[in-house]
Amino acid sequence: MNISHAGLILILFFLLITYIISAYEKINGWKSTQENFKLMYAKTLIGKAIIPIITFIIAFEIIIVTLAALGIWDIIYAEDFEIARSTFLGSSILCLIFLIGLRMIDDYKGASRVGIYFLVSIFGLYWLESIISIA
């Protein structure tokens, strides 16, 4: 492992921890998660499709967690960055989905907090791309 890859691994760990806790909380508190989302999105176009949307988000989070773990493994043992790239792209897309949802309900504070996670994902992608272009 090259020491320059430690930063990418730390960002991947950050995303892994973030999304695994998020998915766990949604699954563990399934009833309250449903109620909260139904209440928040009741006056929007997606108000009637909350359960499939929550299920999609949980599945997407689990995919990102899996990709992050595999990406860490691949960077350490094979110095391969393709799975890490998919992790950063998936995380960025999920953040954009969250941003759209939060803007629909005029939760600007929540949207700004999601922006931080988006920036972390984009920074990881940028860093990865710069490593690949140098190699």
C-alpha positions in Angstrom: 0.0 0.0 0.0 1.3 3.4 -1.0 0.9 6.0 1.7 -0.7 8.3 -0.8 -3.7 5.9 -0.8 -4.3 6.3 2.9 -6.5 9.4 2.3 -8.7 7.6 -0.1 -9.1 4.7 2.3 -10.0 7.1 5.1 -12.7 8.7 2.9 -14.0 5.3 2.0 -14.2 4.4 5.7 -16.0 7.6 6.4 -18.6 6.8 3.8 -18.8 3.2 4.9 -19.5 4.3 8.5 -21.9 7.0 7.5 -24.1 4.8 5.3 -24.0 1.7 7.4 -25.3 3.7 10.4 -27.9 5.5 8.3 -29.2 2.2 6.8 -29.2 0.5 10.3 -31.1 3.3 11.9 -33.7 3.2 9.1 -34.1 -0.5 9.3 -34.0 -0.7 13.1 -36.6 2.1 13.5 -38.7 1.1 10.5 -42.0 2.2 11.9 -40.8 5.6 13.1 -38.9 6.1 9.8 -42.0 5.5 7.8 -44.1 7.8 10.0 -41.4 10.6 9.9 -41.0 10.4 6.1 -44.8 10.2 5.5 -45.2 13.3 7.7 -42.4 15.2 6.1 -43.4 14.4 2.5 -47.2 14.4 2.9 -47.7 17.6 0.8 -45.3 16.6 -2.0 -45.6 14.5 -5.2 -43.8 11.6 -3.5 -46.0 11.5 -0.4 -47.9 8.4 -1.5 -44.7 6.4 -2.5 -42.7 6.8 0.7 -42.3 3.0 1.5 -40.8 2.2 -1.9 -38.6 5.3 -1.7 -37.3 4.4 1.8 -36.6 0.8 0.6 -34.7 2.2 -2.4 -32.6 4.5 -0.2 -31.8 1.7 2.2 -30.8 -0.6 -0.7 -28.7 2.1 -2.2 -27.0 2.7 1.1 -26.2 -1.0 1.6 -24.8 -1.1 -2.0 -22.5 1.9 -1.2 -21.4 0.3 2.1 -20.5 -2.9 0.2 -18.7 -1.0 -2.5 -16.8 1.0 0.1 -15.6 -2.1 1.9 -14.6 -3.8 -1.4 -13.0 -0.6 -2.5 -10.9 -0.4 0.6 -9.9 -4.1 0.1 -9.0 -3.5 -3.6 -6.9 -0.4 -2.8 -4.9 -2.2 -0.1 -4.4 -5.5 -1.8 -4.5 -4.9 -5.5 -4.0 -1.1 -5.9 -7.1 -1.1 -8.0 -9.4 1.9 -7.9 -12.5 1.0 -9.9 -14.7 -0.1 -7.0 -13.7 3.0 -5.1 -14.7 5.1 -8.1 -18.1 3.4 -8.1 -18.4 4.1 -4.4 -17.7 7.8 -4.8 -20.1 8.0 -7.8 -22.9 6.1 -6.0 -22.5 8.3 -2.8 -22.6 11.4 -4.9 -25.8 10.3 -6.7 -27.4 9.4 -3.4 -26.5 12.8 -1.9 -28.1 14.4 -4.9 -31.3 12.3 -4.4 -31.3 13.4 -0.7 -30.7 17.0 -1.8 -33.7 16.9 -4.2 -35.9 15.4 -1.5 -34.9 17.9 1.2 -35.4 20.9 -1.2 -38.9 19.6 -2.0 -39.9 20.1 1.6 -37.9 23.3 2.0 -35.5 21.9 4.5 -32.6 24.1 3.7 -30.6 23.3 6.8 -30.9 19.6 6.0 -29.9 20.2 2.4 -26.8 22.2 3.4 -25.8 19.2 5.7 -26.1 16.8 2.8 -24.0 19.2 0.8 -21.1 18.4 3.1 -21.4 14.6 2.4 -21.6 15.4 -1.3 -18.4 17.4 -1.2 -16.6 14.6 0.7 -17.7 12.2 -2.1 -16.7 14.5 -4.9 -13.4 15.2 -3.2 -12.7 11.5 -2.9 -13.6 11.1 -6.6 -11.3 14.0 -7.5 -8.4 12.6 -5.5 -8.9 9.2 -7.0 -8.9 10.6 -10.5 -5.8 12.6 -9.8 -4.0 9.4 -8.6 -5.1 7.5 -11.7 -4.0 10.2 -14.0 -0.5 10.4 -12.4 0.0 6.6 -12.6 
